[in-house]
Amino acid sequence: MAASVACAFFFDAEPVGEPGMPALDACALCAKSLARDSDVFMYRGDTPYCSEECRHEQMHLDAVCARQAARRLQRFTAEAECHRGQRQSRKVSIAS
């Protein structure tokens, strides 16, 4: 397949009307227009970026968000364990 045909196919075969699917006409990070004759850098399947820098910036942002989410989960789990321990210590059996 010739490069121009492949490129035209890549841009023209976009799924129409599918929510959540990024369009392949602009960078997902900076919104710069993607030219048909320039390279497109993909990340996470079908999310387009205009440059390696934009793609790496998004990867960095995703890594930061993942670390923050892991910390929140760790804190939440620790707090839940603490509260569970307090509830168990409050239970007092009354023996007659």
N, C-alpha and C positions, 0 to 999 in steps of 0.2 A: 504494500500500500504506500503510495507516495506521501511524503511529509505533509503537503498541503491538504491532501484528502483526509489524512489522519487528524490533522489539526481542525479542519472544518467539522469532521465527525465529532471530535471531542467537544467542541463548543456548541454545535447545533443539536446534539442528541441529549439535551438537558431534560430531566423529567419535569413535566409541566404540572404545576399545582400540587406538588408534594410538600406539605409543611415540614419544616425542620431541615430541609435539604438546602445547603448553600448554593447559590448561583455561581456559575463558573465565569462570571464576567468581571468580578472585582475581588481584590485581596480581602480575605476575611478579617485581617487585622487593621490595615490602614485604609481600606476601601479604594485603593488605587485601581484604576481600570487595568484589566489584563488584556494586552494586545494579542491578536491571533498569531502574530509572528514572533512572540517572545516566549521564553520558558515559563512554565507554571510549576510551582513547588507545592506538592500535596502533603497533607498531614492528616492523620486520623481518617484515612480512607478517601474521602471526597471533599475535603476542605482545602480550597486553593489559596496560595500566597504568592505575592508578586516577586519575592526574593527569598534567598536562604535566611537573610537576617530577620525578616518578618516571621518566617516559619520557626526559627530558633527562639525568637522572642515569645511566640505563643507556647512553644514547648516549655520554656522557662516559667511563664505564667501558670501553665498547667501544673508544673512540678511544685511551685509555691503553694498553689491552692490545695494540692493533694497533701502536702506536708501539714498545712493548717487544718485540714479536715481530719487528718490522723491525730493531731494533737487534741482537737476538740473531742474526738471519739475517746481518746485515752483519758482525758479529764472527766468526761461524762461517765465512763466505765468506773473510774476510781471513785467518783462521788457516789455512784449507785452502790458500789461495794461498801463504802463507808456507811451509807444510810441503811443498807441491809444489816450490817453488823450492829448498828444502834438499835434497830427494831428487834433483833434477836436478843440483845442484852436486856431489853426492857421486859421481855417475857419472863415472868416469875411464876413458878408453879406454887400453888398453895396446897400444901399437904396437911390433912387433918388427922 
